[in-house]
Amino acid sequence: MDKKTLEKSGVFVYLYVMKVCLKGMKNFPVEGGEELVKSFSEFLQSQSPLTNDITIEFLDTRQGDMTTGVRYPGNKIQVLSAGRLPIDVLRTLSHEWIHEFQTQKLGVDDSKPIQDIGGPEENMCNVLSGIFIKQFEQTHPEFDDILYGGN
Ligand SMILES: [Zn+2]
């Protein structure tokens, strides 16, 4: 690229400035899940970058009317973890992460919960979370055993 073109198009520097707070790691289905969740969070941030810090809490029982995961205003995600395979926990996490991305970056209203089965927001989460989990599996063979519950 010549200097003139470069000047016109600019140089993009991507800075990852947000942080993720993990809670309830004791409820994660396998021991030593921190490295896996950390790596998966970095992967999600590279695919659907968030600006605001988020809290991710792993639960041993369902709370309220959640299914396997829920996202609350205030950048908080809860994921049901006990009795599930790590790969399923991460799929739920990526689903809720994309909801977070929708509110932080795509202008989806933070104040009302999305429970619209078949609606555009929900479909986007379902499609992307399936793609993300497959991409992560392919690019992170070091987690093969742990993703399926082995240690
Ligand atoms: Zn959803």
Backbone and ligand atoms as CSV (ligand in chain L), in Angstrom:
chain,resi,resn,atom,element,x,y,z
A,1,MET,N,N,0.858,-1.204,0.000
A,1,MET,CA,C,0.000,0.000,0.000
A,1,MET,C,C,0.888,1.245,0.000
A,2,ASP,N,N,0.657,2.157,-0.963
A,2,ASP,CA,C,1.491,3.369,-0.973
A,2,ASP,C,C,1.039,4.329,0.128
A,3,LYS,N,N,1.888,5.306,0.364
A,3,LYS,CA,C,1.682,6.177,1.525
A,3,LYS,C,C,0.371,6.961,1.439
A,4,LYS,N,N,0.033,7.371,0.225
A,4,LYS,CA,C,-1.186,8.164,0.036
A,4,LYS,C,C,-2.440,7.350,0.369
A,5,THR,N,N,-2.474,6.120,-0.118
A,5,THR,CA,C,-3.626,5.234,0.153
A,5,THR,C,C,-3.733,4.954,1.647
A,6,LEU,N,N,-2.588,4.721,2.244
A,6,LEU,CA,C,-2.548,4.421,3.672
A,6,LEU,C,C,-3.099,5.593,4.474
A,7,GLU,N,N,-2.702,6.774,4.058
A,7,GLU,CA,C,-3.153,7.996,4.734
A,7,GLU,C,C,-4.673,8.103,4.674
A,8,LYS,N,N,-5.227,7.727,3.545
A,8,LYS,CA,C,-6.657,7.841,3.325
A,8,LYS,C,C,-7.454,6.799,4.111
A,9,SER,N,N,-6.964,5.563,4.095
A,9,SER,CA,C,-7.734,4.484,4.718
A,9,SER,C,C,-7.516,4.401,6.222
A,10,GLY,N,N,-6.400,4.890,6.681
A,10,GLY,CA,C,-6.128,4.869,8.109
A,10,GLY,C,C,-5.581,3.533,8.573
A,11,VAL,N,N,-5.087,3.533,9.759
A,11,VAL,CA,C,-4.553,2.316,10.362
A,11,VAL,C,C,-5.405,1.999,11.573
A,12,PHE,N,N,-5.909,0.778,11.623
A,12,PHE,CA,C,-6.766,0.398,12.742
A,12,PHE,C,C,-5.969,-0.362,13.801
A,13,VAL,N,N,-6.088,0.099,14.999
A,13,VAL,CA,C,-5.459,-0.603,16.122
A,13,VAL,C,C,-6.569,-1.033,17.062
A,14,TYR,N,N,-6.747,-2.336,17.199
A,14,TYR,CA,C,-7.813,-2.838,18.057
A,14,TYR,C,C,-7.298,-3.060,19.480
A,15,LEU,N,N,-7.932,-2.427,20.415
A,15,LEU,CA,C,-7.518,-2.542,21.802
A,15,LEU,C,C,-8.592,-3.275,22.585
A,16,TYR,N,N,-8.171,-4.277,23.292
A,16,TYR,CA,C,-9.127,-5.030,24.095
A,16,TYR,C,C,-9.079,-4.496,25.522
A,17,VAL,N,N,-10.053,-3.692,25.842
A,17,VAL,CA,C,-9.950,-2.939,27.081
A,17,VAL,C,C,-10.921,-3.381,28.163
A,18,MET,N,N,-11.857,-4.241,27.800
A,18,MET,CA,C,-12.831,-4.617,28.824
A,18,MET,C,C,-12.320,-5.805,29.646
A,19,LYS,N,N,-12.976,-6.021,30.793
A,19,LYS,CA,C,-12.592,-7.203,31.550
A,19,LYS,C,C,-13.808,-8.054,31.914
A,20,VAL,N,N,-13.530,-9.341,32.133
A,20,VAL,CA,C,-14.569,-10.306,32.455
A,20,VAL,C,C,-14.356,-10.779,33.879
A,21,CYS,N,N,-15.403,-10.703,34.676
A,21,CYS,CA,C,-15.330,-11.223,36.039
A,21,CYS,C,C,-16.061,-12.557,36.096
A,22,LEU,N,N,-15.355,-13.603,36.471
A,22,LEU,CA,C,-15.956,-14.942,36.551
A,22,LEU,C,C,-16.347,-15.248,37.988
A,23,LYS,N,N,-17.603,-15.654,38.151
A,23,LYS,CA,C,-18.079,-16.051,39.482
A,23,LYS,C,C,-18.629,-17.471,39.433
A,24,GLY,N,N,-18.588,-18.153,40.559
A,24,GLY,CA,C,-19.159,-19.496,40.656
A,24,GLY,C,C,-18.385,-20.549,39.886
A,25,MET,N,N,-17.070,-20.355,39.736
A,25,MET,CA,C,-16.277,-21.352,39.005
A,25,MET,C,C,-16.351,-22.719,39.660
A,26,LYS,N,N,-16.676,-22.762,40.949
A,26,LYS,CA,C,-16.804,-24.067,41.624
A,26,LYS,C,C,-17.961,-24.884,41.035
A,27,ASN,N,N,-18.899,-24.201,40.372
A,27,ASN,CA,C,-20.026,-24.901,39.749
A,27,ASN,C,C,-19.734,-25.363,38.326
A,28,PHE,N,N,-18.551,-24.969,37.802
A,28,PHE,CA,C,-18.199,-25.391,36.442
A,28,PHE,C,C,-18.052,-26.917,36.439
A,29,PRO,N,N,-18.523,-27.594,35.368
A,29,PRO,CA,C,-18.616,-29.060,35.404
A,29,PRO,C,C,-17.304,-29.805,35.602
A,30,VAL,N,N,-16.170,-29.208,35.267
A,30,VAL,CA,C,-14.895,-29.910,35.456
A,30,VAL,C,C,-13.922,-29.049,36.249
A,31,GLU,N,N,-12.981,-29.721,36.891
A,31,GLU,CA,C,-11.910,-29.017,37.602
A,31,GLU,C,C,-11.058,-28.260,36.582
A,32,GLY,N,N,-10.484,-27.173,37.025
A,32,GLY,CA,C,-9.552,-26.454,36.160
A,32,GLY,C,C,-10.211,-25.816,34.961
A,33,GLY,N,N,-11.462,-25.422,35.109
A,33,GLY,CA,C,-12.164,-24.806,33.996
A,33,GLY,C,C,-11.744,-23.363,33.725
A,34,GLU,N,N,-10.966,-22.776,34.646
A,34,GLU,CA,C,-10.609,-21.352,34.489
A,34,GLU,C,C,-9.906,-21.080,33.163
A,35,GLU,N,N,-8.896,-21.932,32.838
A,35,GLU,CA,C,-8.131,-21.718,31.611
A,35,GLU,C,C,-9.032,-21.812,30.382
A,36,LEU,N,N,-9.947,-22.784,30.424
A,36,LEU,CA,C,-10.878,-22.969,29.317
A,36,LEU,C,C,-11.786,-21.743,29.166
A,37,VAL,N,N,-12.378,-21.302,30.270
A,37,VAL,CA,C,-13.310,-20.177,30.210
A,37,VAL,C,C,-12.578,-18.891,29.822
A,38,LYS,N,N,-11.352,-18.743,30.327
A,38,LYS,CA,C,-10.555,-17.564,29.983
A,38,LYS,C,C,-10.272,-17.550,28.481
A,39,SER,N,N,-9.833,-18.677,27.967
A,39,SER,CA,C,-9.511,-18.774,26.556
A,39,SER,C,C,-10.763,-18.561,25.695
A,40,PHE,N,N,-11.883,-19.115,26.138
A,40,PHE,CA,C,-13.125,-18.966,25.378
A,40,PHE,C,C,-13.607,-17.516,25.416
A,41,SER,N,N,-13.425,-16.847,26.559
A,41,SER,CA,C,-13.803,-15.429,26.648
A,41,SER,C,C,-12.968,-14.581,25.692
A,42,GLU,N,N,-11.676,-14.892,25.609
A,42,GLU,CA,C,-10.811,-14.165,24.671
A,42,GLU,C,C,-11.273,-14.398,23.237
A,43,PHE,N,N,-11.658,-15.640,22.960
A,43,PHE,CA,C,-12.163,-15.968,21.625
A,43,PHE,C,C,-13.444,-15.178,21.330
A,44,LEU,N,N,-14.387,-15.172,22.281
A,44,LEU,CA,C,-15.645,-14.437,22.080
A,44,LEU,C,C,-15.373,-12.952,21.872
A,45,GLN,N,N,-14.437,-12.418,22.658
A,45,GLN,CA,C,-14.114,-10.999,22.545
A,45,GLN,C,C,-13.509,-10.680,21.169
A,46,SER,N,N,-12.791,-11.638,20.582
A,46,SER,CA,C,-12.223,-11.410,19.252
A,46,SER,C,C,-13.313,-11.467,18.173
A,47,GLN,N,N,-14.396,-12.199,18.430
A,47,GLN,CA,C,-15.471,-12.346,17.444
A,47,GLN,C,C,-16.559,-11.289,17.605
A,48,SER,N,N,-16.943,-11.040,18.850
A,48,SER,CA,C,-17.997,-10.064,19.161
A,48,SER,C,C,-17.512,-9.179,20.291
A,49,PRO,N,N,-16.647,-8.213,19.961
A,49,PRO,CA,C,-15.988,-7.433,21.007
A,49,PRO,C,C,-16.950,-6.542,21.797
A,50,LEU,N,N,-16.841,-6.625,23.110
A,50,LEU,CA,C,-17.631,-5.787,24.009
A,50,LEU,C,C,-16.777,-4.634,24.495
A,51,THR,N,N,-17.455,-3.581,24.906
A,51,THR,CA,C,-16.750,-2.415,25.436
A,51,THR,C,C,-16.801,-2.388,26.955
A,52,ASN,N,N,-18.002,-2.667,27.498
A,52,ASN,CA,C,-18.173,-2.612,28.950
A,52,ASN,C,C,-17.785,-3.935,29.598
A,53,ASP,N,N,-17.281,-3.844,30.819
A,53,ASP,CA,C,-16.951,-5.045,31.580
A,53,ASP,C,C,-18.196,-5.900,31.769
A,54,ILE,N,N,-18.009,-7.202,31.858
A,54,ILE,CA,C,-19.156,-8.072,32.149
A,54,ILE,C,C,-18.827,-9.030,33.299
A,55,THR,N,N,-19.888,-9.493,33.937
A,55,THR,CA,C,-19.767,-10.529,34.963
A,55,THR,C,C,-20.447,-11.788,34.451
A,56,ILE,N,N,-19.735,-12.892,34.533
A,56,ILE,CA,C,-20.292,-14.189,34.138
A,56,ILE,C,C,-20.352,-15.066,35.380
A,57,GLU,N,N,-21.553,-15.522,35.703
A,57,GLU,CA,C,-21.705,-16.362,36.888
A,57,GLU,C,C,-22.185,-17.756,36.497
A,58,PHE,N,N,-21.491,-18.763,37.009
A,58,PHE,CA,C,-21.876,-20.152,36.752
A,58,PHE,C,C,-22.699,-20.648,37.930
A,59,LEU,N,N,-23.875,-21.197,37.624
A,59,LEU,CA,C,-24.810,-21.597,38.676
A,59,LEU,C,C,-24.928,-23.112,38.774
A,60,ASP,N,N,-25.265,-23.578,39.982
A,60,ASP,CA,C,-25.506,-25.021,40.123
A,60,ASP,C,C,-26.985,-25.366,39.991
A,61,THR,N,N,-27.862,-24.372,40.174
A,61,THR,CA,C,-29.292,-24.622,39.946
A,61,THR,C,C,-29.881,-23.440,39.180
A,62,ARG,N,N,-30.997,-23.695,38.518
A,62,ARG,CA,C,-31.660,-22.627,37.770
A,62,ARG,C,C,-32.214,-21.594,38.736
A,63,GLN,N,N,-32.175,-20.347,38.311
A,63,GLN,CA,C,-32.731,-19.279,39.138
A,63,GLN,C,C,-33.819,-18.550,38.372
A,64,GLY,N,N,-34.925,-18.285,39.055
A,64,GLY,CA,C,-36.022,-17.573,38.405
A,64,GLY,C,C,-36.544,-18.354,37.222
A,65,ASP,N,N,-36.851,-17.634,36.132
A,65,ASP,CA,C,-37.412,-18.338,34.976
A,65,ASP,C,C,-36.378,-18.523,33.866
A,66,MET,N,N,-35.119,-18.646,34.266
A,66,MET,CA,C,-34.085,-18.872,33.267
A,66,MET,C,C,-34.207,-20.282,32.674
A,67,THR,N,N,-33.703,-20.474,31.466
A,67,THR,CA,C,-33.599,-21.815,30.908
A,67,THR,C,C,-32.191,-22.328,31.244
A,68,THR,N,N,-31.282,-22.272,30.293
A,68,THR,CA,C,-29.906,-22.662,30.627
A,68,THR,C,C,-29.005,-21.452,30.795
A,69,GLY,N,N,-29.520,-20.291,30.419
A,69,GLY,CA,C,-28.711,-19.088,30.565
A,69,GLY,C,C,-29.605,-17.872,30.545
A,70,VAL,N,N,-29.089,-16.774,31.102
A,70,VAL,CA,C,-29.860,-15.539,31.113
A,70,VAL,C,C,-28.891,-14.364,31.163
A,71,ARG,N,N,-29.348,-13.261,30.593
A,71,ARG,CA,C,-28.539,-12.051,30.614
A,71,ARG,C,C,-29.365,-10.954,31.270
A,72,TYR,N,N,-28.747,-10.228,32.183
A,72,TYR,CA,C,-29.443,-9.142,32.868
A,72,TYR,C,C,-28.864,-7.795,32.462
A,73,PRO,N,N,-29.721,-6.755,32.458
A,73,PRO,CA,C,-29.180,-5.403,32.275
A,73,PRO,C,C,-28.099,-5.169,33.324
A,74,GLY,N,N,-27.089,-4.414,32.962
A,74,GLY,CA,C,-25.982,-4.209,33.876
A,74,GLY,C,C,-24.843,-5.175,33.585
A,75,ASN,N,N,-24.861,-5.720,32.373
A,75,ASN,CA,C,-23.727,-6.511,31.886
A,75,ASN,C,C,-23.473,-7.769,32.710
A,76,LYS,N,N,-24.551,-8.462,33.039
A,76,LYS,CA,C,-24.413,-9.667,33.838
A,76,LYS,C,C,-25.028,-10.875,33.130
A,77,ILE,N,N,-24.257,-11.963,33.103
A,77,ILE,CA,C,-24.695,-13.199,32.467
A,77,ILE,C,C,-24.660,-14.322,33.496
A,78,GLN,N,N,-25.715,-15.131,33.521
A,78,GLN,CA,C,-25.713,-16.320,34.364
A,78,GLN,C,C,-25.875,-17.549,33.474
A,79,VAL,N,N,-25.087,-18.585,33.780
A,79,VAL,CA,C,-25.124,-19.802,32.981
A,79,VAL,C,C,-25.281,-21.008,33.906
A,80,LEU,N,N,-26.300,-21.819,33.619
A,80,LEU,CA,C,-26.476,-23.060,34.375
A,80,LEU,C,C,-25.342,-24.018,34.007
A,81,SER,N,N,-24.665,-24.564,35.005
A,81,SER,CA,C,-23.441,-25.318,34.735
A,81,SER,C,C,-23.445,-26.731,35.259
A,82,ALA,N,N,-23.990,-26.910,36.447
A,82,ALA,CA,C,-23.903,-28.229,37.071
A,82,ALA,C,C,-24.624,-29.276,36.241
A,83,GLY,N,N,-24.018,-30.442,36.106
A,83,GLY,CA,C,-24.644,-31.558,35.411
A,83,GLY,C,C,-24.667,-31.427,33.903
A,84,ARG,N,N,-23.914,-30.481,33.360
A,84,ARG,CA,C,-23.873,-30.321,31.908
A,84,ARG,C,C,-22.448,-30.540,31.407
A,85,LEU,N,N,-22.303,-30.805,30.116
A,85,LEU,CA,C,-20.972,-30.894,29.535
A,85,LEU,C,C,-20.398,-29.491,29.382
A,86,PRO,N,N,-19.089,-29.339,29.608
A,86,PRO,CA,C,-18.469,-28.019,29.423
A,86,PRO,C,C,-18.792,-27.388,28.065
A,87,ILE,N,N,-18.829,-28.196,27.012
A,87,ILE,CA,C,-19.089,-27.628,25.682
A,87,ILE,C,C,-20.493,-27.018,25.610
A,88,ASP,N,N,-21.448,-27.607,26.318
A,88,ASP,CA,C,-22.811,-27.061,26.344
A,88,ASP,C,C,-22.880,-25.787,27.184
A,89,VAL,N,N,-22.110,-25.775,28.271
A,89,VAL,CA,C,-22.035,-24.562,29.101
A,89,VAL,C,C,-21.474,-23.404,28.270
A,90,LEU,N,N,-20.431,-23.691,27.499
A,90,LEU,CA,C,-19.812,-22.633,26.690
A,90,LEU,C,C,-20.723,-22.179,25.556
A,91,ARG,N,N,-21.513,-23.108,25.013
A,91,ARG,CA,C,-22.462,-22.723,23.958
A,91,ARG,C,C,-23.492,-21.739,24.526
A,92,THR,N,N,-23.966,-22.042,25.732
A,92,THR,CA,C,-24.901,-21.127,26.385
A,92,THR,C,C,-24.228,-19.782,26.672
A,93,LEU,N,N,-22.989,-19.849,27.153
A,93,LEU,CA,C,-22.260,-18.606,27.428
A,93,LEU,C,C,-22.141,-17.752,26.165
A,94,SER,N,N,-21.808,-18.375,25.034
A,94,SER,CA,C,-21.656,-17.571,23.818
A,94,SER,C,C,-22.998,-17.000,23.366
A,95,HIS,N,N,-24.082,-17.756,23.571
A,95,HIS,CA,C,-25.423,-17.252,23.249
A,95,HIS,C,C,-25.711,-15.965,24.031
A,96,GLU,N,N,-25.459,-16.011,25.331
A,96,GLU,CA,C,-25.743,-14.840,26.165
A,96,GLU,C,C,-24.759,-13.706,25.880
A,97,TRP,N,N,-23.518,-14.053,25.544
A,97,TRP,CA,C,-22.508,-13.041,25.181
A,97,TRP,C,C,-22.990,-12.252,23.959
A,98,ILE,N,N,-23.578,-12.941,22.996
A,98,ILE,CA,C,-24.053,-12.267,21.782
A,98,ILE,C,C,-25.244,-11.344,22.120
A,99,HIS,N,N,-26.095,-11.768,23.063
A,99,HIS,CA,C,-27.136,-10.841,23.550
A,99,HIS,C,C,-26.483,-9.583,24.142
A,100,GLU,N,N,-25.432,-9.785,24.888
A,100,GLU,CA,C,-24.709,-8.643,25.475
A,100,GLU,C,C,-24.152,-7.745,24.363
A,101,PHE,N,N,-23.586,-8.373,23.354
A,101,PHE,CA,C,-23.062,-7.648,22.193
A,101,PHE,C,C,-24.178,-6.858,21.505
A,102,GLN,N,N,-25.363,-7.473,21.418
A,102,GLN,CA,C,-26.501,-6.791,20.781
A,102,GLN,C,C,-26.872,-5.515,21.534
A,103,THR,N,N,-26.823,-5.557,22.865
A,103,THR,CA,C,-27.198,-4.358,23.622
A,103,THR,C,C,-26.066,-3.340,23.659
A,104,GLN,N,N,-24.816,-3.841,23.766
A,104,GLN,CA,C,-23.697,-2.890,23.841
A,104,GLN,C,C,-23.388,-2.256,22.485
A,105,LYS,N,N,-23.540,-3.032,21.414
A,105,LYS,CA,C,-23.036,-2.570,20.112
A,105,LYS,C,C,-24.093,-2.413,19.025
A,106,LEU,N,N,-25.222,-3.099,19.144
A,106,LEU,CA,C,-26.187,-3.074,18.044
A,106,LEU,C,C,-27.468,-2.319,18.395
A,107,GLY,N,N,-27.476,-1.687,19.567
A,107,GLY,CA,C,-28.611,-0.837,19.896
A,107,GLY,C,C,-29.869,-1.555,20.346
A,108,VAL,N,N,-29.745,-2.816,20.738
A,108,VAL,CA,C,-30.917,-3.513,21.272
A,108,VAL,C,C,-31.217,-2.982,22.670
A,109,ASP,N,N,-32.500,-2.737,22.939
A,109,ASP,CA,C,-32.920,-2.133,24.201
A,109,ASP,C,C,-32.559,-3.028,25.401
A,110,ASP,N,N,-31.801,-2.448,26.310
A,110,ASP,CA,C,-31.298,-3.195,27.460
A,110,ASP,C,C,-32.383,-3.478,28.498
A,111,SER,N,N,-33.471,-2.671,28.464
A,111,SER,CA,C,-34.408,-2.699,29.583
A,111,SER,C,C,-35.433,-3.828,29.493
A,112,LYS,N,N,-35.648,-4.346,28.274
A,112,LYS,CA,C,-36.624,-5.436,28.211
A,112,LYS,C,C,-35.986,-6.758,27.804
A,113,PRO,N,N,-36.376,-7.823,28.505
A,113,PRO,CA,C,-35.799,-9.132,28.203
A,113,PRO,C,C,-36.253,-9.629,26.835
A,114,ILE,N,N,-35.359,-10.341,26.162
A,114,ILE,CA,C,-35.698,-10.907,24.860
A,114,ILE,C,C,-36.162,-12.344,25.057
A,115,GLN,N,N,-37.420,-12.605,24.802
A,115,GLN,CA,C,-37.904,-13.979,24.923
A,115,GLN,C,C,-38.668,-14.355,23.668
A,116,ASP,N,N,-38.220,-13.780,22.590
A,116,ASP,CA,C,-38.924,-13.886,21.341
A,116,ASP,C,C,-38.383,-15.068,20.544
A,117,ILE,N,N,-38.943,-16.244,20.745
A,117,ILE,CA,C,-38.478,-17.428,20.012
A,117,ILE,C,C,-38.721,-17.201,18.525
A,118,GLY,N,N,-37.660,-17.360,17.751
A,118,GLY,CA,C,-37.787,-17.138,16.315
A,118,GLY,C,C,-37.601,-15.691,15.906
A,119,GLY,N,N,-37.441,-14.802,16.881
A,119,GLY,CA,C,-37.195,-13.401,16.575
A,119,GLY,C,C,-35.763,-13.199,16.106
A,120,PRO,N,N,-35.493,-12.045,15.473
A,120,PRO,CA,C,-34.165,-11.833,14.880
A,120,PRO,C,C,-33.016,-11.867,15.889
A,121,GLU,N,N,-33.212,-11.277,17.079
A,121,GLU,CA,C,-32.125,-11.270,18.067
A,121,GLU,C,C,-31.808,-12.694,18.520
A,122,GLU,N,N,-32.882,-13.434,18.810
A,122,GLU,CA,C,-32.711,-14.803,19.290
A,122,GLU,C,C,-32.073,-15.692,18.213
A,123,ASN,N,N,-32.521,-15.516,16.974
A,123,ASN,CA,C,-31.943,-16.308,15.885
A,123,ASN,C,C,-30.461,-16.029,15.701
A,124,MET,N,N,-30.086,-14.766,15.791
A,124,MET,CA,C,-28.680,-14.393,15.643
A,124,MET,C,C,-27.839,-15.104,16.700
A,125,CYS,N,N,-28.338,-15.124,17.934
A,125,CYS,CA,C,-27.614,-15.780,19.026
A,125,CYS,C,C,-27.488,-17.276,18.783
A,126,ASN,N,N,-28.564,-17.890,18.341
A,126,ASN,CA,C,-28.528,-19.336,18.121
A,126,ASN,C,C,-27.567,-19.710,16.999
A,127,VAL,N,N,-27.622,-18.965,15.913
A,127,VAL,CA,C,-26.751,-19.272,14.774
A,127,VAL,C,C,-25.285,-19.030,15.129
A,128,LEU,N,N,-24.994,-17.850,15.661
A,128,LEU,CA,C,-23.595,-17.516,15.941
A,128,LEU,C,C,-22.987,-18.380,17.040
A,129,SER,N,N,-23.785,-18.710,18.064
A,129,SER,CA,C,-23.199,-19.507,19.141
A,129,SER,C,C,-22.810,-20.899,18.629
A,130,GLY,N,N,-23.593,-21.442,17.705
A,130,GLY,CA,C,-23.226,-22.720,17.092
A,130,GLY,C,C,-21.947,-22.626,16.286
A,131,ILE,N,N,-21.820,-21.529,15.546
A,131,ILE,CA,C,-20.606,-21.326,14.741
A,131,ILE,C,C,-19.397,-21.099,15.643
A,132,PHE,N,N,-19.570,-20.268,16.661
A,132,PHE,CA,C,-18.451,-19.933,17.548
A,132,PHE,C,C,-17.893,-21.171,18.246
A,133,ILE,N,N,-18.787,-22.037,18.724
A,133,ILE,CA,C,-18.315,-23.197,19.479
A,133,ILE,C,C,-17.538,-24.138,18.556
A,134,LYS,N,N,-17.984,-24.262,17.303
A,134,LYS,CA,C,-17.256,-25.119,16.346
A,134,LYS,C,C,-15.899,-24.517,16.002
A,135,GLN,N,N,-15.870,-23.193,15.801
A,135,GLN,CA,C,-14.600,-22.537,15.486
A,135,GLN,C,C,-13.619,-22.675,16.643
A,136,PHE,N,N,-14.135,-22.516,17.850
A,136,PHE,CA,C,-13.265,-22.610,19.020
A,136,PHE,C,C,-12.700,-24.023,19.140
A,137,GLU,N,N,-13.553,-25.023,18.938
A,137,GLU,CA,C,-13.105,-26.418,18.992
A,137,GLU,C,C,-11.986,-26.675,17.996
A,138,GLN,N,N,-12.173,-26.153,16.780
A,138,GLN,CA,C,-11.190,-26.411,15.730
A,138,GLN,C,C,-9.873,-25.700,15.977
A,139,THR,N,N,-9.944,-24.527,16.589
A,139,THR,CA,C,-8.725,-23.748,16.761
A,139,THR,C,C,-8.061,-23.991,18.119
A,140,HIS,N,N,-8.719,-24.725,18.999
A,140,HIS,CA,C,-8.151,-24.975,20.333
A,140,HIS,C,C,-8.182,-26.464,20.679
A,141,PRO,N,N,-7.422,-27.281,19.924
A,141,PRO,CA,C,-7.434,-28.734,20.179
A,141,PRO,C,C,-6.938,-29.094,21.581
A,142,GLU,N,N,-6.220,-28.175,22.208
A,142,GLU,CA,C,-5.703,-28.456,23.559
A,142,GLU,C,C,-6.827,-28.656,24.584
A,143,PHE,N,N,-8.036,-28.180,24.235
A,143,PHE,CA,C,-9.152,-28.320,25.177
A,143,PHE,C,C,-10.102,-29.471,24.808
A,144,ASP,N,N,-9.698,-30.283,23.830
A,144,ASP,CA,C,-10.557,-31.367,23.354
A,144,ASP,C,C,-11.150,-32.224,24.472
A,145,ASP,N,N,-10.287,-32.703,25.364
A,145,ASP,CA,C,-10.749,-33.599,26.426
A,145,ASP,C,C,-11.676,-32.896,27.398
A,146,ILE,N,N,-11.261,-31.730,27.848
A,146,ILE,CA,C,-12.003,-31.018,28.879
A,146,ILE,C,C,-13.370,-30.551,28.364
A,147,LEU,N,N,-13.478,-30.241,27.059
A,147,LEU,CA,C,-14.751,-29.770,26.495
A,147,LEU,C,C,-15.847,-30.823,26.621
A,148,TYR,N,N,-15.436,-32.076,26.587
A,148,TYR,CA,C,-16.418,-33.152,26.678
A,148,TYR,C,C,-16.450,-33.807,28.056
A,149,GLY,N,N,-15.927,-33.083,29.015
A,149,GLY,CA,C,-16.110,-33.506,30.396
A,149,GLY,C,C,-14.987,-34.321,30.991
A,150,GLY,N,N,-14.020,-34.709,30.182
A,150,GLY,CA,C,-12.904,-35.507,30.690
A,150,GLY,C,C,-11.909,-34.663,31.460
A,151,ASN,N,N,-11.057,-35.306,32.207
A,151,ASN,CA,C,-10.014,-34.569,32.938
A,151,ASN,C,C,-8.681,-35.277,32.784
L,1,ZN,ZN,ZN,-31.464,-15.803,23.836
